Amino acid sequence: MHLNVYSLQKVFFRGEAVAVNCRTTSGEITILDHHRPLISVLAKGTLKITKAGGEDAYIPVHSGFLEVRSGNEAKFLVEEEGAS
């Protein structure tokens, strides 16, 4: 999937990923390629991004929103841990 993770101040990740694991206010979820459309509120935790090459990236998150769109695209707007 094409993934964008950003805050109002900077871009954390922009590129291809095979999975994103995150905490939402409803619990922990993993978003995979071709996930159904979804909008959710992020809870405090760490985004785990599995990049297309297989390596993992971690982004601490205080809060935010996620949107998964048809077309294999996901966007995360986050507030960094420690920013509030």
PDB file of N, CA, C and O in Angstrom:
ATOM      1  N   MET A   1       0.849  -1.175   0.000  1.00  0.00           N
ATOM      2  CA  MET A   1       0.000   0.000   0.000  1.00  0.00           C
ATOM      3  C   MET A   1       0.891   1.233   0.000  1.00  0.00           C
ATOM      4  O   MET A   1       2.032   1.190   0.460  1.00  0.00           O
ATOM      5  N   HIS A   2       0.359   2.327  -0.519  1.00  0.00           N
ATOM      6  CA  HIS A   2       1.085   3.586  -0.416  1.00  0.00           C
ATOM      7  C   HIS A   2       0.699   4.218   0.921  1.00  0.00           C
ATOM      8  O   HIS A   2      -0.481   4.407   1.215  1.00  0.00           O
ATOM      9  N   LEU A   3       1.707   4.540   1.722  1.00  0.00           N
ATOM     10  CA  LEU A   3       1.487   5.016   3.086  1.00  0.00           C
ATOM     11  C   LEU A   3       2.111   6.386   3.288  1.00  0.00           C
ATOM     12  O   LEU A   3       3.252   6.629   2.894  1.00  0.00           O
ATOM     13  N   ASN A   4       1.345   7.282   3.909  1.00  0.00           N
ATOM     14  CA  ASN A   4       1.838   8.588   4.338  1.00  0.00           C
ATOM     15  C   ASN A   4       1.579   8.723   5.827  1.00  0.00           C
ATOM     16  O   ASN A   4       0.459   8.511   6.292  1.00  0.00           O
ATOM     17  N   VAL A   5       2.624   9.077   6.579  1.00  0.00           N
ATOM     18  CA  VAL A   5       2.494   9.353   8.008  1.00  0.00           C
ATOM     19  C   VAL A   5       3.109  10.720   8.239  1.00  0.00           C
ATOM     20  O   VAL A   5       4.291  10.930   7.969  1.00  0.00           O
ATOM     21  N   TYR A   6       2.302  11.656   8.742  1.00  0.00           N
ATOM     22  CA  TYR A   6       2.806  13.004   8.935  1.00  0.00           C
ATOM     23  C   TYR A   6       2.111  13.680  10.103  1.00  0.00           C
ATOM     24  O   TYR A   6       1.040  13.265  10.546  1.00  0.00           O
ATOM     25  N   SER A   7       2.762  14.752  10.596  1.00  0.00           N
ATOM     26  CA  SER A   7       2.171  15.623  11.604  1.00  0.00           C
ATOM     27  C   SER A   7       2.022  16.992  10.952  1.00  0.00           C
ATOM     28  O   SER A   7       2.305  17.156   9.765  1.00  0.00           O
ATOM     29  N   LEU A   8       1.584  17.955  11.716  1.00  0.00           N
ATOM     30  CA  LEU A   8       1.498  19.305  11.168  1.00  0.00           C
ATOM     31  C   LEU A   8       2.882  19.899  10.930  1.00  0.00           C
ATOM     32  O   LEU A   8       3.020  20.856  10.168  1.00  0.00           O
ATOM     33  N   GLN A   9       3.918  19.339  11.579  1.00  0.00           N
ATOM     34  CA  GLN A   9       5.264  19.879  11.464  1.00  0.00           C
ATOM     35  C   GLN A   9       6.156  19.147  10.469  1.00  0.00           C
ATOM     36  O   GLN A   9       7.045  19.764   9.882  1.00  0.00           O
ATOM     37  N   LYS A  10       5.942  17.840  10.261  1.00  0.00           N
ATOM     38  CA  LYS A  10       6.877  17.106   9.404  1.00  0.00           C
ATOM     39  C   LYS A  10       6.274  15.821   8.859  1.00  0.00           C
ATOM     40  O   LYS A  10       5.232  15.350   9.314  1.00  0.00           O
ATOM     41  N   VAL A  11       6.963  15.271   7.871  1.00  0.00           N
ATOM     42  CA  VAL A  11       6.596  13.978   7.290  1.00  0.00           C
ATOM     43  C   VAL A  11       7.474  12.916   7.942  1.00  0.00           C
ATOM     44  O   VAL A  11       8.700  13.024   7.918  1.00  0.00           O
ATOM     45  N   PHE A  12       6.850  11.882   8.529  1.00  0.00           N
ATOM     46  CA  PHE A  12       7.592  10.792   9.161  1.00  0.00           C
ATOM     47  C   PHE A  12       7.896   9.676   8.177  1.00  0.00           C
ATOM     48  O   PHE A  12       8.974   9.082   8.209  1.00  0.00           O
ATOM     49  N   PHE A  13       6.939   9.397   7.301  1.00  0.00           N
ATOM     50  CA  PHE A  13       7.115   8.295   6.351  1.00  0.00           C
ATOM     51  C   PHE A  13       6.254   8.557   5.131  1.00  0.00           C
ATOM     52  O   PHE A  13       5.099   8.970   5.243  1.00  0.00           O
ATOM     53  N   ARG A  14       6.826   8.314   3.975  1.00  0.00           N
ATOM     54  CA  ARG A  14       6.092   8.382   2.715  1.00  0.00           C
ATOM     55  C   ARG A  14       6.678   7.309   1.819  1.00  0.00           C
ATOM     56  O   ARG A  14       7.847   7.386   1.441  1.00  0.00           O
ATOM     57  N   GLY A  15       5.880   6.307   1.474  1.00  0.00           N
ATOM     58  CA  GLY A  15       6.386   5.251   0.618  1.00  0.00           C
ATOM     59  C   GLY A  15       5.510   4.020   0.656  1.00  0.00           C
ATOM     60  O   GLY A  15       4.350   4.075   1.063  1.00  0.00           O
ATOM     61  N   GLU A  16       6.080   2.908   0.228  1.00  0.00           N
ATOM     62  CA  GLU A  16       5.344   1.648   0.155  1.00  0.00           C
ATOM     63  C   GLU A  16       5.544   0.835   1.436  1.00  0.00           C
ATOM     64  O   GLU A  16       6.653   0.729   1.960  1.00  0.00           O
ATOM     65  N   ALA A  17       4.455   0.272   1.915  1.00  0.00           N
ATOM     66  CA  ALA A  17       4.483  -0.569   3.115  1.00  0.00           C
ATOM     67  C   ALA A  17       3.578  -1.776   2.887  1.00  0.00           C
ATOM     68  O   ALA A  17       2.625  -1.717   2.109  1.00  0.00           O
ATOM     69  N   VAL A  18       3.893  -2.866   3.576  1.00  0.00           N
ATOM     70  CA  VAL A  18       3.040  -4.057   3.477  1.00  0.00           C
ATOM     71  C   VAL A  18       2.111  -4.188   4.678  1.00  0.00           C
ATOM     72  O   VAL A  18       1.109  -4.901   4.610  1.00  0.00           O
ATOM     73  N   ALA A  19       2.436  -3.501   5.790  1.00  0.00           N
ATOM     74  CA  ALA A  19       1.585  -3.567   6.981  1.00  0.00           C
ATOM     75  C   ALA A  19       1.862  -2.382   7.897  1.00  0.00           C
ATOM     76  O   ALA A  19       2.975  -1.859   7.946  1.00  0.00           O
ATOM     77  N   VAL A  20       0.824  -1.970   8.622  1.00  0.00           N
ATOM     78  CA  VAL A  20       0.954  -0.961   9.675  1.00  0.00           C
ATOM     79  C   VAL A  20       0.167  -1.469  10.874  1.00  0.00           C
ATOM     80  O   VAL A  20      -1.016  -1.791  10.762  1.00  0.00           O
ATOM     81  N   ASN A  21       0.832  -1.539  12.020  1.00  0.00           N
ATOM     82  CA  ASN A  21       0.183  -1.936  13.260  1.00  0.00           C
ATOM     83  C   ASN A  21       0.059  -0.694  14.124  1.00  0.00           C
ATOM     84  O   ASN A  21       1.029   0.045  14.291  1.00  0.00           O
ATOM     85  N   CYS A  22      -1.139  -0.453  14.681  1.00  0.00           N
ATOM     86  CA  CYS A  22      -1.342   0.751  15.490  1.00  0.00           C
ATOM     87  C   CYS A  22      -2.423   0.516  16.532  1.00  0.00           C
ATOM     88  O   CYS A  22      -3.203  -0.433  16.449  1.00  0.00           O
ATOM     89  N   ARG A  23      -2.448   1.413  17.522  1.00  0.00           N
ATOM     90  CA  ARG A  23      -3.505   1.393  18.540  1.00  0.00           C
ATOM     91  C   ARG A  23      -4.531   2.452  18.175  1.00  0.00           C
ATOM     92  O   ARG A  23      -4.183   3.592  17.867  1.00  0.00           O
ATOM     93  N   THR A  24      -5.799   2.064  18.211  1.00  0.00           N
ATOM     94  CA  THR A  24      -6.892   3.006  18.031  1.00  0.00           C
ATOM     95  C   THR A  24      -7.686   3.057  19.330  1.00  0.00           C
ATOM     96  O   THR A  24      -7.425   2.293  20.259  1.00  0.00           O
ATOM     97  N   THR A  25      -8.646   3.955  19.383  1.00  0.00           N
ATOM     98  CA  THR A  25      -9.484   4.031  20.580  1.00  0.00           C
ATOM     99  C   THR A  25     -10.367   2.794  20.733  1.00  0.00           C
ATOM    100  O   THR A  25     -10.952   2.579  21.795  1.00  0.00           O
ATOM    101  N   SER A  26     -10.469   1.976  19.674  1.00  0.00           N
ATOM    102  CA  SER A  26     -11.242   0.726  19.730  1.00  0.00           C
ATOM    103  C   SER A  26     -10.372  -0.498  19.961  1.00  0.00           C
ATOM    104  O   SER A  26     -10.889  -1.604  20.118  1.00  0.00           O
ATOM    105  N   GLY A  27      -9.053  -0.314  19.985  1.00  0.00           N
ATOM    106  CA  GLY A  27      -8.134  -1.431  20.174  1.00  0.00           C
ATOM    107  C   GLY A  27      -7.027  -1.435  19.133  1.00  0.00           C
ATOM    108  O   GLY A  27      -6.933  -0.530  18.303  1.00  0.00           O
ATOM    109  N   GLU A  28      -6.196  -2.459  19.188  1.00  0.00           N
ATOM    110  CA  GLU A  28      -5.054  -2.567  18.281  1.00  0.00           C
ATOM    111  C   GLU A  28      -5.499  -3.177  16.953  1.00  0.00           C
ATOM    112  O   GLU A  28      -6.269  -4.138  16.929  1.00  0.00           O
ATOM    113  N   ILE A  29      -5.005  -2.606  15.841  1.00  0.00           N
ATOM    114  CA  ILE A  29      -5.335  -3.140  14.518  1.00  0.00           C
ATOM    115  C   ILE A  29      -4.082  -3.212  13.660  1.00  0.00           C
ATOM    116  O   ILE A  29      -3.097  -2.514  13.904  1.00  0.00           O
ATOM    117  N   THR A  30      -4.141  -4.062  12.660  1.00  0.00           N
ATOM    118  CA  THR A  30      -3.094  -4.146  11.648  1.00  0.00           C
ATOM    119  C   THR A  30      -3.744  -3.913  10.297  1.00  0.00           C
ATOM    120  O   THR A  30      -4.724  -4.570   9.943  1.00  0.00           O
ATOM    121  N   ILE A  31      -3.194  -2.981   9.554  1.00  0.00           N
ATOM    122  CA  ILE A  31      -3.695  -2.655   8.220  1.00  0.00           C
ATOM    123  C   ILE A  31      -2.755  -3.291   7.208  1.00  0.00           C
ATOM    124  O   ILE A  31      -1.549  -3.045   7.227  1.00  0.00           O
ATOM    125  N   LEU A  32      -3.313  -4.104   6.331  1.00  0.00           N
ATOM    126  CA  LEU A  32      -2.539  -4.791   5.302  1.00  0.00           C
ATOM    127  C   LEU A  32      -2.905  -4.234   3.928  1.00  0.00           C
ATOM    128  O   LEU A  32      -3.844  -3.449   3.794  1.00  0.00           O
ATOM    129  N   ASP A  33      -2.147  -4.652   2.904  1.00  0.00           N
ATOM    130  CA  ASP A  33      -2.473  -4.268   1.529  1.00  0.00           C
ATOM    131  C   ASP A  33      -3.948  -4.523   1.241  1.00  0.00           C
ATOM    132  O   ASP A  33      -4.512  -5.535   1.657  1.00  0.00           O
ATOM    133  N   HIS A  34      -4.556  -3.593   0.526  1.00  0.00           N
ATOM    134  CA  HIS A  34      -5.943  -3.702   0.065  1.00  0.00           C
ATOM    135  C   HIS A  34      -6.953  -3.836   1.207  1.00  0.00           C
ATOM    136  O   HIS A  34      -7.990  -4.484   1.061  1.00  0.00           O
ATOM    137  N   HIS A  35      -6.635  -3.212   2.349  1.00  0.00           N
ATOM    138  CA  HIS A  35      -7.567  -3.183   3.484  1.00  0.00           C
ATOM    139  C   HIS A  35      -8.828  -2.430   3.067  1.00  0.00           C
ATOM    140  O   HIS A  35      -8.769  -1.540   2.218  1.00  0.00           O
ATOM    141  N   ARG A  36      -9.947  -2.777   3.650  1.00  0.00           N
ATOM    142  CA  ARG A  36     -11.191  -2.067   3.340  1.00  0.00           C
ATOM    143  C   ARG A  36     -11.092  -0.618   3.831  1.00  0.00           C
ATOM    144  O   ARG A  36     -10.348  -0.346   4.773  1.00  0.00           O
ATOM    145  N   PRO A  37     -11.821   0.312   3.215  1.00  0.00           N
ATOM    146  CA  PRO A  37     -11.791   1.708   3.658  1.00  0.00           C
ATOM    147  C   PRO A  37     -12.156   1.828   5.142  1.00  0.00           C
ATOM    148  O   PRO A  37     -13.024   1.118   5.650  1.00  0.00           O
ATOM    149  N   LEU A  38     -11.466   2.747   5.811  1.00  0.00           N
ATOM    150  CA  LEU A  38     -11.611   2.885   7.258  1.00  0.00           C
ATOM    151  C   LEU A  38     -11.155   4.269   7.682  1.00  0.00           C
ATOM    152  O   LEU A  38     -10.190   4.805   7.137  1.00  0.00           O
ATOM    153  N   ILE A  39     -11.846   4.847   8.648  1.00  0.00           N
ATOM    154  CA  ILE A  39     -11.401   6.063   9.334  1.00  0.00           C
ATOM    155  C   ILE A  39     -11.470   5.755  10.818  1.00  0.00           C
ATOM    156  O   ILE A  39     -12.468   5.215  11.296  1.00  0.00           O
ATOM    157  N   SER A  40     -10.400   6.099  11.563  1.00  0.00           N
ATOM    158  CA  SER A  40     -10.376   5.792  12.987  1.00  0.00           C
ATOM    159  C   SER A  40      -9.524   6.811  13.735  1.00  0.00           C
ATOM    160  O   SER A  40      -8.706   7.516  13.144  1.00  0.00           O
ATOM    161  N   VAL A  41      -9.732   6.870  15.040  1.00  0.00           N
ATOM    162  CA  VAL A  41      -8.962   7.745  15.927  1.00  0.00           C
ATOM    163  C   VAL A  41      -7.828   6.928  16.536  1.00  0.00           C
ATOM    164  O   VAL A  41      -8.049   5.833  17.053  1.00  0.00           O
ATOM    165  N   LEU A  42      -6.613   7.467  16.470  1.00  0.00           N
ATOM    166  CA  LEU A  42      -5.452   6.789  17.038  1.00  0.00           C
ATOM    167  C   LEU A  42      -5.349   7.063  18.534  1.00  0.00           C
ATOM    168  O   LEU A  42      -5.662   8.159  18.997  1.00  0.00           O
ATOM    169  N   ALA A  43      -4.913   6.070  19.271  1.00  0.00           N
ATOM    170  CA  ALA A  43      -4.645   6.199  20.700  1.00  0.00           C
ATOM    171  C   ALA A  43      -3.131   6.261  20.913  1.00  0.00           C
ATOM    172  O   ALA A  43      -2.354   5.991  19.997  1.00  0.00           O
ATOM    173  N   LYS A  44      -2.730   6.616  22.117  1.00  0.00           N
ATOM    174  CA  LYS A  44      -1.313   6.676  22.457  1.00  0.00           C
ATOM    175  C   LYS A  44      -0.675   5.303  22.257  1.00  0.00           C
ATOM    176  O   LYS A  44      -1.198   4.288  22.719  1.00  0.00           O
ATOM    177  N   GLY A  45       0.448   5.288  21.572  1.00  0.00           N
ATOM    178  CA  GLY A  45       1.138   4.031  21.302  1.00  0.00           C
ATOM    179  C   GLY A  45       2.236   4.233  20.274  1.00  0.00           C
ATOM    180  O   GLY A  45       2.738   5.344  20.104  1.00  0.00           O
ATOM    181  N   THR A  46       2.604   3.175  19.595  1.00  0.00           N
ATOM    182  CA  THR A  46       3.667   3.217  18.593  1.00  0.00           C
ATOM    183  C   THR A  46       3.166   2.615  17.295  1.00  0.00           C
ATOM    184  O   THR A  46       2.646   1.499  17.278  1.00  0.00           O
ATOM    185  N   LEU A  47       3.324   3.366  16.197  1.00  0.00           N
ATOM    186  CA  LEU A  47       3.039   2.802  14.878  1.00  0.00           C
ATOM    187  C   LEU A  47       4.198   1.896  14.505  1.00  0.00           C
ATOM    188  O   LEU A  47       5.358   2.292  14.610  1.00  0.00           O
ATOM    189  N   LYS A  48       3.892   0.693  14.073  1.00  0.00           N
ATOM    190  CA  LYS A  48       4.911  -0.208  13.539  1.00  0.00           C
ATOM    191  C   LYS A  48       4.628  -0.360  12.055  1.00  0.00           C
ATOM    192  O   LYS A  48       3.599  -0.908  11.660  1.00  0.00           O
ATOM    193  N   ILE A  49       5.547   0.129  11.243  1.00  0.00           N
ATOM    194  CA  ILE A  49       5.411   0.077   9.790  1.00  0.00           C
ATOM    195  C   ILE A  49       6.345  -0.994   9.263  1.00  0.00           C
ATOM    196  O   ILE A  49       7.550  -0.950   9.513  1.00  0.00           O
ATOM    197  N   THR A  50       5.795  -1.959   8.535  1.00  0.00           N
ATOM    198  CA  THR A  50       6.623  -2.942   7.847  1.00  0.00           C
ATOM    199  C   THR A  50       6.747  -2.476   6.405  1.00  0.00           C
ATOM    200  O   THR A  50       5.786  -2.512   5.637  1.00  0.00           O
ATOM    201  N   LYS A  51       7.951  -2.039   6.055  1.00  0.00           N
ATOM    202  CA  LYS A  51       8.192  -1.490   4.722  1.00  0.00           C
ATOM    203  C   LYS A  51       8.174  -2.593   3.675  1.00  0.00           C
ATOM    204  O   LYS A  51       8.289  -3.776   3.998  1.00  0.00           O
ATOM    205  N   ALA A  52       8.028  -2.195   2.421  1.00  0.00           N
ATOM    206  CA  ALA A  52       7.965  -3.150   1.312  1.00  0.00           C
ATOM    207  C   ALA A  52       9.212  -4.025   1.256  1.00  0.00           C
ATOM    208  O   ALA A  52       9.131  -5.171   0.814  1.00  0.00           O
ATOM    209  N   GLY A  53      10.355  -3.519   1.688  1.00  0.00           N
ATOM    210  CA  GLY A  53      11.598  -4.291   1.690  1.00  0.00           C
ATOM    211  C   GLY A  53      11.728  -5.249   2.856  1.00  0.00           C
ATOM    212  O   GLY A  53      12.674  -6.035   2.905  1.00  0.00           O
ATOM    213  N   GLY A  54      10.783  -5.198   3.810  1.00  0.00           N
ATOM    214  CA  GLY A  54      10.801  -6.126   4.933  1.00  0.00           C
ATOM    215  C   GLY A  54      11.260  -5.530   6.251  1.00  0.00           C
ATOM    216  O   GLY A  54      10.974  -6.102   7.303  1.00  0.00           O
ATOM    217  N   GLU A  55      11.967  -4.394   6.237  1.00  0.00           N
ATOM    218  CA  GLU A  55      12.429  -3.812   7.496  1.00  0.00           C
ATOM    219  C   GLU A  55      11.288  -3.042   8.163  1.00  0.00           C
ATOM    220  O   GLU A  55      10.348  -2.602   7.501  1.00  0.00           O
ATOM    221  N   ASP A  56      11.386  -2.889   9.484  1.00  0.00           N
ATOM    222  CA  ASP A  56      10.357  -2.212  10.267  1.00  0.00           C
ATOM    223  C   ASP A  56      10.807  -0.815  10.669  1.00  0.00           C
ATOM    224  O   ASP A  56      11.993  -0.565  10.886  1.00  0.00           O
ATOM    225  N   ALA A  57       9.834   0.090  10.763  1.00  0.00           N
ATOM    226  CA  ALA A  57      10.058   1.443  11.270  1.00  0.00           C
ATOM    227  C   ALA A  57       9.041   1.676  12.386  1.00  0.00           C
ATOM    228  O   ALA A  57       7.918   1.175  12.326  1.00  0.00           O
ATOM    229  N   TYR A  58       9.441   2.435  13.399  1.00  0.00           N
ATOM    230  CA  TYR A  58       8.588   2.681  14.563  1.00  0.00           C
ATOM    231  C   TYR A  58       8.433   4.181  14.772  1.00  0.00           C
ATOM    232  O   TYR A  58       9.410   4.928  14.719  1.00  0.00           O
ATOM    233  N   ILE A  59       7.187   4.620  15.012  1.00  0.00           N
ATOM    234  CA  ILE A  59       6.909   6.033  15.239  1.00  0.00           C
ATOM    235  C   ILE A  59       6.053   6.152  16.499  1.00  0.00           C
ATOM    236  O   ILE A  59       4.915   5.683  16.509  1.00  0.00           O
ATOM    237  N   PRO A  60       6.581   6.777  17.575  1.00  0.00           N
ATOM    238  CA  PRO A  60       5.774   6.989  18.782  1.00  0.00           C
ATOM    239  C   PRO A  60       4.670   8.012  18.501  1.00  0.00           C
ATOM    240  O   PRO A  60       4.920   9.050  17.887  1.00  0.00           O
ATOM    241  N   VAL A  61       3.459   7.716  18.949  1.00  0.00           N
ATOM    242  CA  VAL A  61       2.300   8.560  18.659  1.00  0.00           C
ATOM    243  C   VAL A  61       1.567   8.882  19.958  1.00  0.00           C
ATOM    244  O   VAL A  61       1.338   8.003  20.789  1.00  0.00           O
ATOM    245  N   HIS A  62       1.203  10.151  20.121  1.00  0.00           N
ATOM    246  CA  HIS A  62       0.381  10.558  21.265  1.00  0.00           C
ATOM    247  C   HIS A  62      -1.107  10.419  20.921  1.00  0.00           C
ATOM    248  O   HIS A  62      -1.897   9.928  21.727  1.00  0.00           O
ATOM    249  N   SER A  63      -1.472  10.857  19.718  1.00  0.00           N
ATOM    250  CA  SER A  63      -2.858  10.769  19.248  1.00  0.00           C
ATOM    251  C   SER A  63      -2.866  11.038  17.748  1.00  0.00           C
ATOM    252  O   SER A  63      -1.822  11.316  17.158  1.00  0.00           O
ATOM    253  N   GLY A  64      -4.035  10.957  17.138  1.00  0.00           N
ATOM    254  CA  GLY A  64      -4.133  11.258  15.719  1.00  0.00           C
ATOM    255  C   GLY A  64      -5.310  10.564  15.060  1.00  0.00           C
ATOM    256  O   GLY A  64      -6.216  10.060  15.724  1.00  0.00           O
ATOM    257  N   PHE A  65      -5.272  10.553  13.735  1.00  0.00           N
ATOM    258  CA  PHE A  65      -6.320   9.958  12.922  1.00  0.00           C
ATOM    259  C   PHE A  65      -5.694   9.115  11.830  1.00  0.00           C
ATOM    260  O   PHE A  65      -4.565   9.366  11.408  1.00  0.00           O
ATOM    261  N   LEU A  66      -6.438   8.108  11.373  1.00  0.00           N
ATOM    262  CA  LEU A  66      -5.988   7.334  10.222  1.00  0.00           C
ATOM    263  C   LEU A  66      -7.132   7.222   9.228  1.00  0.00           C
ATOM    264  O   LEU A  66      -8.307   7.199   9.595  1.00  0.00           O
ATOM    265  N   GLU A  67      -6.753   7.154   7.962  1.00  0.00           N
ATOM    266  CA  GLU A  67      -7.719   6.947   6.891  1.00  0.00           C
ATOM    267  C   GLU A  67      -7.146   5.930   5.921  1.00  0.00           C
ATOM    268  O   GLU A  67      -6.034   6.098   5.420  1.00  0.00           O
ATOM    269  N   VAL A  68      -7.901   4.881   5.659  1.00  0.00           N
ATOM    270  CA  VAL A  68      -7.544   3.905   4.632  1.00  0.00           C
ATOM    271  C   VAL A  68      -8.533   4.115   3.498  1.00  0.00           C
ATOM    272  O   VAL A  68      -9.747   4.085   3.704  1.00  0.00           O
ATOM    273  N   ARG A  69      -7.999   4.331   2.285  1.00  0.00           N
ATOM    274  CA  ARG A  69      -8.844   4.608   1.129  1.00  0.00           C
ATOM    275  C   ARG A  69      -8.785   3.463   0.138  1.00  0.00           C
ATOM    276  O   ARG A  69      -7.824   2.695   0.108  1.00  0.00           O
ATOM    277  N   SER A  70      -9.821   3.362  -0.669  1.00  0.00           N
ATOM    278  CA  SER A  70      -9.749   2.409  -1.773  1.00  0.00           C
ATOM    279  C   SER A  70      -8.610   2.870  -2.678  1.00  0.00           C
ATOM    280  O   SER A  70      -8.281   4.056  -2.691  1.00  0.00           O
ATOM    281  N   GLY A  71      -8.022   1.983  -3.411  1.00  0.00           N
ATOM    282  CA  GLY A  71      -6.848   2.333  -4.195  1.00  0.00           C
ATOM    283  C   GLY A  71      -5.568   1.987  -3.465  1.00  0.00           C
ATOM    284  O   GLY A  71      -4.480   2.376  -3.889  1.00  0.00           O
ATOM    285  N   ASN A  72      -5.699   1.238  -2.340  1.00  0.00           N
ATOM    286  CA  ASN A  72      -4.528   0.758  -1.596  1.00  0.00           C
ATOM    287  C   ASN A  72      -3.686   1.905  -1.041  1.00  0.00           C
ATOM    288  O   ASN A  72      -2.466   1.923  -1.208  1.00  0.00           O
ATOM    289  N   GLU A  73      -4.333   2.851  -0.387  1.00  0.00           N
ATOM    290  CA  GLU A  73      -3.668   4.028   0.170  1.00  0.00           C
ATOM    291  C   GLU A  73      -4.099   4.234   1.619  1.00  0.00           C
ATOM    292  O   GLU A  73      -5.278   4.106   1.950  1.00  0.00           O
ATOM    293  N   ALA A  74      -3.132   4.555   2.481  1.00  0.00           N
ATOM    294  CA  ALA A  74      -3.421   4.845   3.886  1.00  0.00           C
ATOM    295  C   ALA A  74      -2.708   6.130   4.293  1.00  0.00           C
ATOM    296  O   ALA A  74      -1.571   6.377   3.889  1.00  0.00           O
ATOM    297  N   LYS A  75      -3.391   6.945   5.100  1.00  0.00           N
ATOM    298  CA  LYS A  75      -2.825   8.200   5.597  1.00  0.00           C
ATOM    299  C   LYS A  75      -3.007   8.258   7.109  1.00  0.00           C
ATOM    300  O   LYS A  75      -4.068   7.925   7.637  1.00  0.00           O
ATOM    301  N   PHE A  76      -1.952   8.687   7.791  1.00  0.00           N
ATOM    302  CA  PHE A  76      -1.986   8.877   9.233  1.00  0.00           C
ATOM    303  C   PHE A  76      -1.590  10.318   9.526  1.00  0.00           C
ATOM    304  O   PHE A  76      -0.529  10.769   9.094  1.00  0.00           O
ATOM    305  N   LEU A  77      -2.422  11.036  10.249  1.00  0.00           N
ATOM    306  CA  LEU A  77      -2.094  12.368  10.745  1.00  0.00           C
ATOM    307  C   LEU A  77      -1.909  12.206  12.242  1.00  0.00           C
ATOM    308  O   LEU A  77      -2.859  11.891  12.959  1.00  0.00           O
ATOM    309  N   VAL A  78      -0.687  12.421  12.718  1.00  0.00           N
ATOM    310  CA  VAL A  78      -0.361  12.096  14.104  1.00  0.00           C
ATOM    311  C   VAL A  78       0.153  13.303  14.878  1.00  0.00           C
ATOM    312  O   VAL A  78       0.707  14.246  14.312  1.00  0.00           O
ATOM    313  N   GLU A  79      -0.050  13.241  16.187  1.00  0.00           N
ATOM    314  CA  GLU A  79       0.613  14.146  17.113  1.00  0.00           C
ATOM    315  C   GLU A  79       1.702  13.317  17.769  1.00  0.00           C
ATOM    316  O   GLU A  79       1.442  12.248  18.322  1.00  0.00           O
ATOM    317  N   GLU A  80       2.920  13.821  17.702  1.00  0.00           N
ATOM    318  CA  GLU A  80       4.061  13.075  18.239  1.00  0.00           C
ATOM    319  C   GLU A  80       3.948  12.895  19.741  1.00  0.00           C
ATOM    320  O   GLU A  80       3.406  13.749  20.444  1.00  0.00           O
ATOM    321  N   GLU A  81       4.467  11.773  20.226  1.00  0.00           N
ATOM    322  CA  GLU A  81       4.564  11.542  21.660  1.00  0.00           C
ATOM    323  C   GLU A  81       5.448  12.638  22.251  1.00  0.00           C
ATOM    324  O   GLU A  81       6.525  12.917  21.725  1.00  0.00           O
ATOM    325  N   GLY A  82       4.999  13.256  23.332  1.00  0.00           N
ATOM    326  CA  GLY A  82       5.764  14.320  23.971  1.00  0.00           C
ATOM    327  C   GLY A  82       5.483  15.696  23.395  1.00  0.00           C
ATOM    328  O   GLY A  82       6.044  16.679  23.879  1.00  0.00           O
ATOM    329  N   ALA A  83       4.635  15.802  22.377  1.00  0.00           N
ATOM    330  CA  ALA A  83       4.355  17.092  21.745  1.00  0.00           C
ATOM    331  C   ALA A  83       3.286  17.879  22.478  1.00  0.00           C
ATOM    332  O   ALA A  83       3.180  19.093  22.301  1.00  0.00           O
ATOM    333  N   SER A  84       2.482  17.196  23.308  1.00  0.00           N
ATOM    334  CA  SER A  84       1.387  17.916  23.978  1.00  0.00           C
ATOM    335  C   SER A  84       1.819  18.480  25.304  1.00  0.00           C
ATOM    336  O   SER A  84       1.020  19.112  25.996  1.00  0.00           O
TER     337      SER A  84
END
